[in-house]
Amino acid sequence: MLNTPIAAVESGDRVQHNSSAPSGGLIAPPATIDFEAIKRSIRRNRWIILGAIGLAMAAGIIITMLMRPEFTAKSSVQIEQRSERILDSEELQPMVAPQESERFLATQIDILSSRRLALKLIEAEGLLTDADFLAVAGVSDPGEMTEARLRETLINYLSDRSNFDLPYDTRIVNISFTDPSATRAAKIANAYAEVFIQDNIDRKIESGDYARTFLNSQLADAKLKLEESERELNSYARASGVIQLPEKEGVQGISDTITTRTLVSLNDSASAAEARRVEAEANWRRASSTPANLLPEVLTNSAYQALQAERTRAVADLDKELAVHKPDHPNAQAIQARLDAINEQGNRIAAQIKGSIRAGYDSARAQEATLKDRVAALQGEFLTEQDRSVQQNILKREVDTTRVLYDDLLQRVKEVGAQTSITANNITLLDQATPPLRPSSPRVAFNMMLSLFIGIVLAALATAIRTLADDRLRSAVDVQNRLHIPVLGSIPAYTGTDEVSEVFEDPKSEQSEAIHSLRTSFLLRMGTIGKRSVVVTSSEPSEGKSTTLLALARDLARLGKRVLLVDADLRRPRLHHLLKISDRTGLSDVLAEAVPAAQAIHHIGSGVDALLAGSTIDDSASVLNSERFVLFTKQLEDEYDFVLFDGPPVLGLADAPTLAMHVGAVIFVLESDRARVGKARIALGRLTATDAVLLGALLTKVDLNQDGYGYGSNYYEYASSEA
């Protein structure tokens, strides 16, 4: 509902409602970006904004013209993680893992920007005695500075003027230097690259020299230790009597001595003798169980085979002779005797062969026994010698270990010597700097853009500060956003020479159109709350409430409404001046019962009557708070469609709150670009204390050429042009 009492106003922009306020009470809108307010603020402060930007641009132009031209020369180097391998051996510097590539390159950039490299460049280029460079670096009189301070000054200058850029995903470093002289800029940029490359080589050489010195000291220590351990081994061998032979393939963990080798040899022989004995024994067992003439050795014997052939012939001769003669024939007996001799000789050969098998078996058995006895005897000597060789083996292993270490160190020293003598480098010069043809500074376009940006920032700050510090209310949006009350209308300011009342009477004027809009809002609100009387007040005097109220009354009368204007400002009445009425009998006289009401009311036009303030009285607040005034107000409401009270200002007086307490509603007038938020809130707070019904705010003397009223202004001009 719109008849809600005025909400209590806090010290901030939000409104605190009474707990008894109906649901139709005003609610502060959520905080949002008000682009219209920004546009209005820019429009109001346009000259400040243009001035700030203009000053910044002018300053930028002046500074640019005063700046000394400077030139930037650029050289570039390529950095690899490893230099090209020349020797087939490990490098002095450790290999950089691929995942450490970024860290490696960042380290190289740090080396480039280090004081050490800057000092080398100063020494290499003779900058300590270069008068031109010293003057550019800000050293006017080098003689007044110590050498250390002079070096520090030049180092700082080089550091400030140099830049080392490593583009993403590349190994090429761009080295740039800025100087007033294009030739000197190119010279120092190239010097940086050359000194960086040479410094990298020097660091490698220094690293190699250190490694070589360290390895030589380690090699000398290893040599002394090797000699000492060999002497200890020889002394122990001489004392223990254990003679170790030169190493050869043998049993691991067993000392190679004369006893060891003899034992091994005898053991091998015993094993072979045992094998021969086993074989001879097997042959004998086979021969002992087989007839002699059936032994393979006998059958394969050449003499035995010749006898068997001769026996075969003898048997054939005997068979042939027996076929002719009897067995006792001399020829037959002779052949038989020859056959018997052959058999006897064959038996004798077989017996000899069998006996030789037996002799071989006996010999192998005897030889085996002899060798085993010798092996058994040497085993005791071997175990005793092994006990004495334990310490000797320890000393020998120490000698071997020391010799291996010595050989490795000797080889490493040779490799280090070869590597340090080679100047292979992982940094190469890619592009040399040349004197630039155009200066890199000042950058006119950049300076102008920067000046523009600074001007915009300054303008924004000035506008923001002015806007925050300015609590004046200029538009209906300001009233709604900062006071959180509805706005009934906005009356344009009039700057012409005609009477204001005549302007309001002009149906095509901006002010007349605004009054029509106010009338519509007024009727809608008054019809909603069901009231017929309203007091028009403001926080301060001279805010245009009387003039506007008169125009509203006449506009209501045009609709056939009977309207009464009541000048309720009993201290400083003004309505009689506007109406140009000399008879000032009015409200105070009626309330004092000095004159009847009908006599005090003036008819000023069709449907519009006026009741002036009347005689001046001292205690006007008591009069307005009297029962007589309440009854008189009700009487007026019965006789007129609308009773419009022109009330005094709220601040400093009790009259306006008293009026608000006894009339139907309140219209709060605010003069645009004059009314302030603080005073308006205080005034609204006083009205709130009376539980008055706030009809809305009325903004007067609004400048339509600013503060976002472009549409309304154009509309009014359109209406005028149509006429």
NORLINKA-V413008 format. One line per field, one symbol per residue. burial: + if it has 24 or more other ideal C-beta (glycine too) atoms within 12 Angstrom, else -. Layout:
BEGIN
burial->???
END
This chain:
BEGIN
burial->-++++++++-----+---------++----------+--++++++--++--++--++--+---+-----++++++++++++++-------+++----------++--++-++++--++++++-++-++-+--++-++-+----------++-+++-+++-++++-+----++++++++++++-++++++++++++++++++-+++--+--++--+---+--+---+--+---+--++--+-+-+----------+++-+++-++-++--+--+---+--+--++--+----++-+-++--+--+--++--+--+---+--+-------------++--+--+---+--++--++--++-++--+---+--+---+--+---+--++--+--++-++--+--+---+--+--++-++--++---++++++---+--+---+-+----++--++--+--++--++---+--+-+++++++++++++++++++++++-----++-++-+--+++++++++++-+++-++--+-+++++++++++-+++++++++++++++---+++++++++++-++++-++-+--+++++++++----+--+++-+---++++++++-+--++-++----+--++--++--++++++++++++-+++++++++++++++++++++++++-++++++++++-+-++++++++++++++++++--++--+-------
END
